[in-house]
Amino acid sequence: MVVPFIGLGVGIFLLTLGIYFIRSKHAKKTPLAGHGDSIDTVDSFVLSIILSIGVILFCSLTVRHYGYVCVLGGLFILYVVSAAW
């Protein structure tokens, strides 16, 4: 009984955070630009390629894109909680 309420809280928090990010005055900035420069120190070649692609995609997102991801995550969590009830 407690888990759905935690899910509702997380879903509403993600929706609120996403809307805040989308409407932020810094919506076109990329806050994580340059944080993936040292990713080539991974020993496995395949893992380094996968991590490089993921870090490049993750660091190139703007604040508005993070807001869209938060809104989609919040809606998905709320859908799962409502389907579980």
Secondary structure, 3 states (H helix, E strand, C coil): CHHHHHHHHHHHHHHHHHHHHHCCCCCCCCCCCCCCCCHHHCCCHHHHHHHHHHHHHHHCCCHHHHHHHHHHHHHHHHHHHHHHC
